[in-house]
Amino acid sequence: MNHIRNFCIIAHIDHGKSTLADRLLQTTGTISDRDMQAQALDDMDLERERGITIKSHAIQMNYKFEGQDYVLNLIDTPGHVDFSYEVSRSIAACEGALLIVDASQGIEAQTISNLYLALEHDLEIIPILNKMDLPGAMPEEVSDQIVELIGCDYEDIIPASGKTGLGVDQILAAVVNRIPAPKGDENAPLQAMIFDSVFNPFRGIIAYYRVKNGIMKKGQKVRFLNTGRDYNADEIGILKMDLSPKNEVRAGDVGYIISGIKQANEVKVGDTITASENPCETAIKGFEDVKPMVFAGIYPVDTEDYEELRYSMEKLQLNDSSLVFEPESSAALGFGFRCGFLGMLHMEIIQERLEREFNMTVITTVPNVSYKAYMKKDPNEVLIVNNPSELPDPSGMDRIEEPYIKAQIITKSEYTGVIMSLCMDKRGILVNQIYLTTDRVELTFDMPLSEVVFDFFDRLKSISRGYASMDYEFKEYRPADVVKVDILINGDRVDALSVIVHRSNSQSRGREVVSKMRGIIPRQMFDVAIQAAIGSNIVARENVKALRKNVLAKCYGGDISRKRKLLEKQKEGKKRMKQVGNVEIPQEAFLAILQVED
């Protein structure tokens, strides 16, 4: 136990967590130079392509320090705000954290939020100044920021470079010397906390856990406390680059268990594993349930694939416990699921993973946030509205509340003005403004979540030339004046295209959506009317002209009345067609609403 160290790597997105993890793996000889590749722990193609970490990755390293063998359990975590839930889970399984700060960028929003997460769990923090090899590195300046933030000494900060391998030995020495060994009793009843799980098509569900107390042995009967079910520990072991089987896993270790579980809902992240014969009395306090921020409908392109989509979603949920979904149906799209995501990037990743890993082509409806509606007949009863079609009739509604977030934006002081005006346009309220250094400022805003969901991140990055970083957390619900904008195609409401927007933006939003739709919906054999309506009030209209066959081609010369007769006949046919015809709405139409410029 005294020779085990459990630690994770936390930092803002793109500050070099995975690259530094690669150097640690190389130095400790966990991975040979021949097998080495960039982002060695990132096992999804998607992670490599985008250069981001989506899942936390645990791995065990053996390290010899001053003649003594140590076991180091490392967890590499994602940096993006949408995956902060992954970070909180990793932190719960550790005793220490490497806080990495980019020497050329300095402290950013996510650095601060992850640091606070780690301090809540009383982790030992080792600050590291990464990317020291860059010509734009500012070690003195950034060191001052770190000292101010954490309150450590200058000597505690380790200069490093994930690219060149500078400072890796010092980091490993600091891990051994500064991070405490895990506390636990090997003789106590077995207690292990599940912090992740994956699905293997050949072996069933593999659960990853950290043993707090006791010893887990191969072949013993174990119980999952949350579900109360017993299983046989067919295979247990520790996590190297591949799974490494062992006969027993002791207190303080991070390991895996394969017990032939096939149902995704039987394994819950944060659950406690114990022995069936001598169970522990209490479960380990795990993680809070995650709160989804953004809701969207996911539908199969072919309605026959509904069951297959459900199966795929369950498998994904196992690997990504922050995904929440429930069945729903739409008049336009048939049967599908209402899904809750942590943010737009999370939604994009889920969609991509469904296509890649499960070969499912899906249609995603307009993302929206959940509102609280209160009715006049019972003002205390709350109605949760996750979908525009669930919004009750405005005449019977007392009030409606929308979610607000507390957004922290860190930027260079020259961009303060443009960022403030962007946030004000999005109905943000400035709460605080602090100068971290002479040219770095932290702005705190209260903002409606619905305004942040769409393109706020992109616009923030573009107006600040990539310098601004943002972190947010849910704050509260506040009363709001919002209305539902419906899109009608040939007089039929398409429920999948409805959006809930603030009354002040509703008309302009309706007009923009309609004009966008006109360019996307293909021409039919009859005129197609596209309208935006608020209640029964039509606020915008566009027409898609009909495709017409040249019925006059066979009339060479001749009387005008003959031509008129043919045209009238065509007109009648078009009218009849319109009554029975259906308009095919392409997938791009549902996505186009997302890209409507404000």
Secondary structure as UniProt FT lines:
FT   TURN            2..3
FT   STRAND          4..11
FT   TURN            13..14
FT   HELIX           17..27
FT   TURN            28..29
FT   TURN            33..35
FT   TURN            38..41
FT   HELIX           45..50
FT   STRAND          57..65
FT   TURN            66..67
FT   STRAND          68..76
FT   HELIX           81..83
FT   HELIX           84..92
FT   STRAND          96..102
FT   TURN            103..105
FT   HELIX           109..120
FT   TURN            121..122
FT   STRAND          124..130
FT   TURN            132..133
FT   TURN            135..136
FT   HELIX           139..150
FT   HELIX           154..156
FT   STRAND          158..159
FT   TURN            162..164
FT   TURN            166..167
FT   HELIX           168..178
FT   TURN            186..187
FT   STRAND          191..200
FT   TURN            201..203
FT   STRAND          204..213
FT   STRAND          215..217
FT   TURN            218..219
FT   STRAND          221..224
FT   TURN            225..228
FT   STRAND          229..232
FT   STRAND          235..239
FT   STRAND          243..246
FT   STRAND          248..250
FT   TURN            251..252
FT   STRAND          254..258
FT   HELIX           264..266
FT   TURN            269..270
FT   STRAND          272..275
FT   STRAND          294..300
FT   HELIX           303..305
FT   HELIX           306..319
FT   TURN            321..322
FT   STRAND          324..330
FT   TURN            331..333
FT   STRAND          334..341
FT   HELIX           344..358
FT   STRAND          362..364
FT   STRAND          371..375
FT   TURN            379..380
FT   STRAND          382..385
FT   HELIX           388..390
FT   HELIX           394..396
FT   STRAND          397..412
FT   HELIX           413..415
FT   HELIX           416..425
FT   TURN            426..427
FT   STRAND          429..435
FT   STRAND          440..448
FT   HELIX           449..453
FT   TURN            454..455
FT   HELIX           456..463
FT   TURN            464..466
FT   STRAND          469..479
FT   STRAND          482..489
FT   TURN            490..491
FT   STRAND          492..493
FT   HELIX           495..497
FT   STRAND          499..502
FT   HELIX           503..520
FT   STRAND          528..534
FT   TURN            535..536
FT   STRAND          537..544
FT   TURN            551..554
FT   HELIX           560..580
FT   HELIX           587..592
FT   HELIX           593..595
//
